[in-house]
Every structure is written in C-alpha cells, then in structure tokens.
Amino acid sequence: MARVMDSGPLIDRNDRGRGEHRFGLLDLLIVTAENIWLLILVGLVTGVLAYVYVRTNIKQHYVSSSYLTLTASQAEATEPLLRSPAVLGVVASKFPDADGPSEPPEAHARALNGRVSLSLPPGANKKTAVLYRLDVVQTDPVRAQRINAMLISAWLEATRPKPLEKARLDRQIVEGEAQLKSIAALIDRYGNDLMGRPAPSTSTGSPDGALYWLVQERARLATAIERLKFEAAGMTSDTIMSPPTVASESYRPGEKAIVGGSILVAVGLTWLLLCLREAVLLLAPDDAALAKLARLRAAFRFRRDASQ
C-alpha cells in the first residue's frame, strides 16, 4: 500500500503535453467515485422536495367501483353508450367539474370522460369474462359514488327503446313467433327429427332437404326472436352485480412519476456538471488542472488496490 502511495502522480507533465489528455471512461468513473455521496445527497433532497410538492399541490383522488354482468359483446356496446351525450352528458350536467365550475357543459363532459373507465377485473379472461368493473375517479369519495350510480341509472335508461321503437320491436316479435309456430307445425306434420341423422339431400327440392331447411330456419328464427326481446326490454337492474361503493382506493395522479423523475433529473444534471467540470480541468493547460487530475487518479488507484 505504501508502494502505491509513494509511486508519484500517474500523469507527468514531462511525459505529456498540456491539454493532450482525453476525457474517457476512467474519468467518468473517477468523477462518480469521488462524488458519490454528493449525488446521493442531491437525490435525497430532490426526492423530499418533490414529495412535499406532490402532497401539497396535487389532490387526493378516490376510485368508486361497481361490477356489471356483461358478455364481451355487450361490454363493447356499453363502452360507447356510457360515453355518449345521452349518458355521460346528462351526468356531467348534474355534476359539473369542481375544478372549473364556470366552464361550458362540453368541458365538464370531457373532464368526466377522462375519469370513467369500463374494464375487466384483475385476473379475468377477456374471452370468457362475464363481469366488468366500472370505475369513477373523483377528488371526493362521496361524489365519485354518486356519479357512478347515476351513470349506471342513465345507461340502463338509454338501453331501453323509445315508444315508437318499442312498438316496432314488439310487432316484429309477434310476427316472428307466428312464423315459428307455422314452421314447427310443418315439421311435426311432415318430418321426423332430422337433427339426429344427416339428410340424404340438402336440396330444397327434395322432401328431406326441405325438412332439413325448416329445422335450420326454426333455430335461426328462435335466436332472432330472443335478440328482439332483449332489445325491447333493454338492460335491467339485474345486470348490476355490485352497486357503486364509497371510494376506498385513493392515489395522487403522477406521484411516483414526479418524484422518481425529479430525482433522476437532479442526479443526472449534477453528475453531468461534475463531468463537464472535470473535462475542463483536464483540458486546461495549467499546473492546477494537472495536479487535480493526478490527485484524482492516485485516489482511485489507492482505493482499488486497497480493496484487493
């Protein structure tokens, strides 16, 4: 260890001209090693300041959740309906944005639109899921619960057809059920149960083919009638698996990103300034710069040999 300390400076002015040293990877390591505690201190101070800023300037946000029993196709149809003026616009008019009460109704609707989401619960499979979660985020937990409940109520109302549309659907249902009875009577009279055996011919010109077509048409018509009945009734309150609860989950938007980003930026800028300072010292053609370089390199060599 004494041999290392008495070996003299690693850079001799007699061996190298002034300003000829290039700033390299070893110099970066030296700067980091010599100023590691300064970088840690800068990071800690910046993190504390950023945390205090977040806590004092960003409001706490609360999430109110409700669960709806929906298939994948129903969820795809529900998402745009929830965000339509008939649902979201009505709710936004009754719950204007607290941060901008004087803004126009469109602004309130846009603000609420960004705080409403319909998604799968954690761990659910999209292909087999029958349960979806409706979340509403607000700075007031009671307000979040009320908005969630009103969204569901307005959505259920919007799924119900208007009187003229309801009459049209009811007429189609009656006509479809009459056709279904006629087809069922023809199958009972002329055919056997063809679903249990393949038809010799699928041509509608043959008796077997005609009866086979009637069986397929009966199944198609029954499915169409069920769909018409669903459209005529709309969504019901049975869809609500769990009503909106008082928001218990809370967070501050961007808290981790602000604190972590501030620490990275502060430490990075400090390290960059230290590196620039070291580069200037290395390039400066004076005795002080060369002496500084020799000291840093001697310290780095001493620490490395001591660790070995």
N, C-alpha and C positions, 0 to 999 in steps of 0.2 A: 504494500500500500504506500510505503514511503517512496518506493521507486517511482511509482506513478506520480506522486505529488512533486517530486524533485526533477521530473523529466523536462520541465520548462514548458512554455507555450507550444501549442500544437501548430501554430502558424507563425512563421518567421518572416519579418519584412524583408530580410535579405534574400529569402528564397522566392518570394512572390512580390510582384509589383503592386502598387496601390490600385485599389478598385478592381483587381483582377479576380477576386473570389466571387463565385456564382452561388446564389441562394438556392439551396437544394432541399431534398427530403430530410437530411440530417438536421438542417437548420430549423425546419418545421417542428421536428421532434424536440429540439433544444428549447424552442420558444414554448412549446406545450409543457414540457417538464419543468421549466423554470417558473412558469406562471400558472401551474395547475390550481393552486389554492385561490389565486385571484379569479380564475374562470369559475371555480365552484362558488365563490362568494358572489360574483356577479349573477350567476344563475339563481342562487337562493334569494337574493334581494329582489331580482326581477320577478321571480315566481310569487313572492309575498305581495309585491305591489300589484301584480296582475290579478291575484286572487282577491285582494281588497277591492280593486276596481270592479271586478265582476259582481262581488257581493253587494256593492253599494250602488251600482248603476244598472244592473240587469235584474228584472223582476223574476220572482219565482213563478214557474209555470206548472200547472196541475193538469193531469190527464184523467178524464172521466170516460169509462169504457162500458159498452153494452155488447151483448152477444146475440147474434141473429142466426136462425137456422135457415141457411140458403144453400142451394146447389151452386156449382161453378157457373152454370149459365145464368142463373138468377142473380148471382153476385155481379156478373159482367153487366147485366141490365140495370142493376141497382145503383152502381157507381155513378154513371152519368145522370141518372134521375135525382140522386141525392144532391148533386152539384148544379142542378137546373134552377132557373128562377122560380119555378113552381114550388120548390122545396127550400133550397138554400136562400133564395132571395126573400122568401116570406120570413124565414127565421132571422135573417140578418136585419130585416126592417124592425123586428121587435127587440133585437139585441144588438144595437149599434156598437161599433168598436169603441171601447173605453179610452183608447189612446188617441182617437180622433173623432170625437162626437159630432163635430161640425162638418165632417166630410160627406160627400154625396152618397146615396144608397149604393151605387155601384162600388164605391171604395169599401164600404162595410162588407159587401158580399165577397169582394176579393180577399179582404183580410180574413174573413171566416173560412173561406175556401181553403186557404193555406193551413188552417188549424183543424181540419176534418180529414180523417182517413178511414178507409174500409180495407181491412187486411185479414190475413189468416192468423189465427193464434199461433204462438210458438209451438213448433213440433208438428203442425198439421200438414197433411199431404194435399196439394192442390187438386189432384185428380180425384181423390176420394173424400175431400172435406165437405162437411155439411154444416159447419159452424164458422161464422165470420165475426170479427170484432170491429165495432165502430168506436173510434176514439175521437174525442173533442178536447183540444188543449186551450186553456184559458189561464189568466193570472188569478182568477177567483175560483176556488173549487166548487162552490155552490152554483155559480154562473155556468161553469162547464157542465155540470149535471143537468141543469135546466135546458141548456142548448141541445144537449144530446137527446133528452126526452122529446123536445119539440121537433127536432129533426126526424125522429122516428115517427112521430104523430103525423107530421106533414108528408112524409114519404108514404105512409100507409094510405093517407087520403089521396095522394097523387096516383097511386096504383089502381084506385077504383075508377071505373069508366064513367063518363058523363051520361046523363039520361038518354040522349039520342044514341050514343054508342052502346049503352047497356041494352036498349031496345033492339038494336041490330044484332047484337050477340045472342040475345035470347031467341030471336027469330031463327037465327042460324042453328042454334041448339035444337029447337023444336023440329026444324026440317031435317037435321041430321039424325035425330032419334027416330023419326018416321022412316027414313031410308034404312036405318039399321034394322028396324023391325021387319021391313019388307025383305031385306036380304036374308035375315035369319029364318023367315018363313020359307023362302025358296030353298035354302039349304036343308031345312028339316023335311021338306016335301020331296025333293028330287035327289038328294045326295046322301051319301054316308059321310062319316067323319074322315075327310081326306087328309087331315093333318097327321094321321097315324101312318099313312102309306103314300109313296110318291105317285103322282098322277101319271098314267101311261102317256098322256099327251097334254102339253100345256097350251095347245091351240084353243082359242075360244070357240072354234067351230065344232069341237067335239064335246060330248056331254061331260066327260071327266075334266077337260080343260076349262069349261065354263064354270063348273062347280069349284074347281081349284081357284079360279079367279074370284069367285064370290067369297070364298073364305078369306083370301087376302084383302079384299075390299072391306069386309066386315071388320077386320083387325085395324085397317087404316082409318076407317070411319070412326071406330070407337076411340082411337087415340086422338083424332081431331076434335071429337066432342068433349073429351076431358080437357083438352087445351082451351077450348072455347069457354067451358065452365070456369076454368081457372082465371081467364081474362075477365070474365063477367063478375066474378067475386072479388078479384084483386087480392092483395096481401092482407092477412088478418093479424090480430094481436098474438095469435099462436106462434107467429114467426119469432117473437121476442123470447129467446131462451133465458136471458138475464137482463133485467132493466138497467138503465144507467145508475151507477153508484156514485156516491160522493167521491170526488177525486182524492185518492190517497197517494198516487205516484206523482212525484214532483221532480223538477230539474230546472236548471238555468240554461237556456239555449247557448251553445258555443262555449260553455265554461271551460271544458278541457282543451278545446282548440285554442282559445285565447291565452290561457295560462301556459300551455305547452309551446305554442308558437312564440310567445313573448320571451320565454326562456331560451329557445333555440336562436332567435334573432339576436338577443342581447349577448349571449355567449359567442355566437358566431362573429358578430361585429367586433367584440373585444379581441377575440383571437386574431381576426384579420388586421386590426390596427397594430397589434403586437408584432405580427409578421411583417407588416409594412415598415414598422419602426426598425426591426432587426435588419431588414433588407437595406434600408437607408444607411444604417450603421456599417454594414458590410461593404457597401459601395462607396462610402465616404472615404476619401484619401487622406486620413489624418491618424495620428497615433492613438487618439482616444477610441476610435472605432475599432482599430486592430486590437487594442488591448481588451476591449469589451468582448470581441469575438474569441480571443484566446482564453479569457476567463470562463465564458460560457462553455466552450469546448472542453476545457480542463475539468469543469464541474460535471459535465455529462460523462466524461471518461472515468472520473473518480467514482461516480455513483454506479456505473456499470461494472467496474472492477470490484467494487465493494460488495455488490450483490452476488458476484461469482464466488 
